[in-house]
Amino acid sequence: MVDFEIRRGFSEEHRKRAALLFWQAFSGKLGKFLGPDERALAFFESVLNPAFSLSAVAPDGRLLGMAGFKTSEGALADGKLKDTAAVYGWFGGLWRGLLLECLARDLEPDTLLMDGIFVSEEARGQGVGSVLLEAICAEARSRDLKKVRLDVIDTNPRAKALYERSGFVARSKKETGVFAGLFGFNYSTEMVRTVS
């Protein structure tokens, strides 16, 4: 069992590793239009916002994982057109930004929207993801919110099983339709957990 603590946000010294772990977790979903890896890493390194994250950090200071969330004030991965344009140029940034917008999820009253969770390969299967999920639920309670909502894609059954074990219940499915080949998944399942 790996030893770690949960911290609010992430330090600037963890920014590169946070971007790398984020990309490793989500490149299957985003890689066809945010790649190559070097550009995607530059993009996420520039846009990840520590104010909307909780981190799992080992005693030696290694970042083991992170869970992000979205509120009306912002999100963990909240890149704007200027951010995509800075990495991909204006034309490349525009069409990539439009595709990212297709994946955006709306907020709901009394609900904290989880904006990604990821754990480093060496720390997987050791409870880090479960503790991060509980920390996200505690974050929702601290904001007087009643629920946590997340989306999980059909090609990630391991994550869905973790969410179900943690008390999340499937509410609806959203098909990707004509974008399935581009995004690399056919549908996402919206899951909700009551926390108050």
Rosetta blueprint (number, residue, H / E / L):
1 M L
2 V L
3 D L
4 F L
5 E E
6 I E
7 R E
8 R E
9 G L
10 F L
11 S L
12 E H
13 E H
14 H H
15 R H
16 K H
17 R H
18 A H
19 A H
20 L H
21 L H
22 F H
23 W H
24 Q H
25 A H
26 F H
27 S H
28 G H
29 K H
30 L H
31 G H
32 K H
33 F H
34 L H
35 G L
36 P L
37 D H
38 E H
39 R H
40 A H
41 L H
42 A H
43 F H
44 F H
45 E H
46 S H
47 V H
48 L E
49 N L
50 P H
51 A H
52 F H
53 S E
54 L E
55 S E
56 A E
57 V E
58 A L
59 P L
60 D L
61 G L
62 R L
63 L E
64 L E
65 G E
66 M E
67 A E
68 G E
69 F E
70 K E
71 T E
72 S L
73 E L
74 G E
75 A E
76 L L
77 A E
78 D L
79 G L
80 K L
81 L H
82 K H
83 D H
84 T H
85 A H
86 A H
87 V H
88 Y H
89 G H
90 W H
91 F H
92 G H
93 G H
94 L H
95 W H
96 R H
97 G H
98 L H
99 L H
100 L H
101 E H
102 C H
103 L H
104 A L
105 R L
106 D L
107 L L
108 E L
109 P L
110 D L
111 T E
112 L E
113 L E
114 M E
115 D E
116 G E
117 I E
118 F E
119 V E
120 S L
121 E H
122 E H
123 A H
124 R L
125 G L
126 Q L
127 G L
128 V H
129 G H
130 S H
131 V H
132 L H
133 L H
134 E H
135 A H
136 I H
137 C H
138 A H
139 E H
140 A H
141 R H
142 S H
143 R L
144 D L
145 L L
146 K L
147 K E
148 V E
149 R E
150 L E
151 D E
152 V E
153 I E
154 D L
155 T L
156 N L
157 P H
158 R H
159 A H
160 K H
161 A H
162 L H
163 Y H
164 E H
165 R H
166 S L
167 G L
168 F L
169 V E
170 A E
171 R E
172 S E
173 K E
174 K E
175 E E
176 T L
177 G H
178 V H
179 F H
180 A H
181 G H
182 L H
183 F H
184 G L
185 F L
186 N L
187 Y E
188 S E
189 T E
190 E E
191 M E
192 V E
193 R E
194 T E
195 V L
196 S L
